[in-house]
Amino acid sequence: MSATHEVFNQVEPLVDYNLFAGNQALGAALKFNAPALDTAHLHELGAKLGSADMQTHARLANVFTPQLKSHDRFGHRIDQVEFHPSYHALMTAATAAGLHGTPWGSPHPSPHLSRAAGFMLFTELEPSMLCPISMSYAVTPALRDNPAIYADWAPQLTSRAYDPALKLWKDKAGVTMGMGMTEKQGGSDVRANTTQAVPTGSDHWGQRFSVTGHKWFFSAPMCDAFLILAQTPSGLSCLFLPRVLPDGTLNQLFIQRLKDKLGNKANASSEVEFAGATAWLVGEEGRGVPQILAMGTMTRLDCALGTSGLMRQALSIALNHTSQRSAFGKKLIDQPLMKNVLADLALESEASTALALRLARSFDRPEDEHERAMQRLLTPVAKFWICKRGSHFAEEAMECLGGNGYVEEGGEGIMARIYREMPVNSIWEGAGNIMALDLLRALRKADAAAALAHELAPAKGMHPALDHMAESLPTRVEQMATEMEARRLAQDVALAVQAALLAQTAPPAVFGAFCDSRLAGHWGHSFGSLGAGVDFDAIIQRAQPR
């Protein structure tokens, strides 16, 4: 076949670069929240995650998705999920980086903030397999309320080893843990759960139960153990349910099917049945919801971190593409309207990074009263607002690539994966309305108005629109009496805190453009509608990935 054309004006993929070294927003947020933090390990992790080999693993883990093997070839029930080797390579890298339970056993300062930065970097590579990593990180605050179980499992939960084998926990170098709350009839209304747990005695791990029922969403069913909710004689309770029982036999947990999801493809999510499964009480019987929400608080942090990481990767791909692709006589990045879009996306990405890492800092300072108040306040706010912005952000970033961004093939096919992944963080662990209601509960339990005023004080006098919002928010917080306005309040608290953080961590071009657009109203209803006076070049240059 004769040649009909030459290939030109195509883009070299964003590969073999350091995810951390080029991320000025992340570096500034870390310096602000933990000035003494040694970031050498993040430089090393950033180089690894930006490599061609790791990007190949991410692609393969999403192409060759998990497969349920309910029975072996002889007809025995085995209830196992098979993964592509690339999935295991990614899990090995994530546990080696200490992104699961390692911070809970770390003697170093700011372990949760350091881990948060690593989690964001890993999300840029591949987010869906981080589900079991996130749950294994989040389980410790809840599991500690059964000291015997925690003493047995903590060494493996904090280990940097990954062992996917289905065997007794004490015979493994490392373990992972998941959770199971929702049922088909209830969804977020977990108090409607029907799964029953009948007492069967007690042993070294405390009060033991036989569990019969189901879970409609049961992510990462190949984890070694799970915290679940079930109805005991005293009400809805939190139980510890291992896959392999202490005597070495398999527990009575049966995987019915794997979910066929919009995104999150590398991660196995399932429906399961418990047919007399053995589980142990964690915390106080009848207090299951607040008990397991100690785990939910940490996974909500990871939703905000994960979406921020996805935003950063989508922005990096858009910047890489527009810096190379020409249209109408010049590079796309030099076209005025494209500059507006890219700068606007850069503002959103940096603000999300600042807010997510500010929340992560609060988990390193549990003894500080202000930090505890901000943790209660910012967990639902960050989860609500950052995750709510994610899907719109991904769509706009994809549009920067045009049709190339809409296909699954090649380096720019990562954008399609990001777009499909974005909604899950907004839905998982409580959708928008649940987060807005949690914010109202947080406002009633603490002096949130004073804590918020203290948080915003360092930026006083730096922008009139921020001053106006900062002055009005405490009154709105104190007077909030109806659920109808809770989402708007969550939005405004998020924007005000983001602006105050950018005042302390970002250049004036970034801070000023953010306040002018998000707070002063010099902005349209879509990305790319910043005012003409913005320093577009400075904002875009700061966001470049290389």
Secondary structure, 3 states (H helix, E strand, C coil): CCCCCCCCCCCCCCCCCCCCCCCHHHHHHHHHHCCCCCCHHHHHHHHHHCCHHHHHHHHHHHHCCCEEEEECCCCCEEEEEECCHHHHHHHHHHHHCCCCCHHHHCCCCCHHHHHHHHHHHHHHHCCCCHHHHHHHHHCHHHHCCCHHHHHHHHHHHCCCCCCCCCCCHHHCCCCCEEEECCCCCCCCCHHHCCCEEEEEEEECCEEEEEEEEEEEEEECCCCCEEEEEEEECCEEEEEEEECECCCCCECCEEEEEECCCCCCCCCCEEEEEEEEEEEEECCCCCCHHHHHHHHHHHHHHHHHHHHHHHHHHHHHHHHHHHHHCEECCEEHHHCHHHHHHHHHHHHHHHHHHHHHHHHHHHCCCCCCHHHHHHHHHHHHHHHHHHHHHHHHHHHHHHHHHCHHHHCCCCHHHHHHHHHHHHHHHHHCCCCHHHHHHHHHHHHHHCCHHHHHHHHHHHHCCCCHHHHHHHHHHHHHHHHCCCHHHHHHHHHHHHHHHHHHHHHHHCCHHHHHHHHHHHHCCCCCCCCCCCCCCCCHHHHHHHHCCC
